[in-house]
């Protein structure tokens, strides 16, 4: 299918029609025709597990990362993930570039958009399930 609008139109790219495409036309934002990006959130995965959600200038972690020594496990490069106290960790990326301070106690309102982003993603899986996650160590 030939794209007739958005950034793909400018590049002349063909979009595959044999799978769902996750994308938002951001050409007006990139061309300076609108002030803000239409993308408000972004999910990050390790394998099939959601490990972080970005919403605006916040990054939300459902589990805590703990630095470990030795060979990098599947749980993260030089790290492991562990359950938190029942609430995700919330980081303000504008104020805390090193991601050192959990501000969940003062910014609980961020949990609403975080849950909405995850809910929308999970709802999309009903119609369009993800392909298997990539693995460097599984040989089939």
Number of C-alpha atoms within 10 A of each C-alpha: 9 12 14 12 11 13 17 15 13 11 9 12 13 12 12 10 9 7 11 12 10 6 7 11 14 16 18 15 13 13 10 9 10 12 10 12 14 13 12 12 17 14 16 13 11 13 13 12 10 14 19 20 22 20 19 15 13 20 21 23 22 19 19 16 18 11 11 13 10 8 9 12 12 13 15 15 13 15 18 17 15 12 11 13 9 8 15 22 22 26 24 21 15 9 11 12 10 9 13 10 13 16 14 17 10 9 13 13 10 18 17 9 16 24 12 12 19 16 11 10 12 13 12 14 10 9 9 12 12 12 8 8 10 10 9 5 7 6 5 3
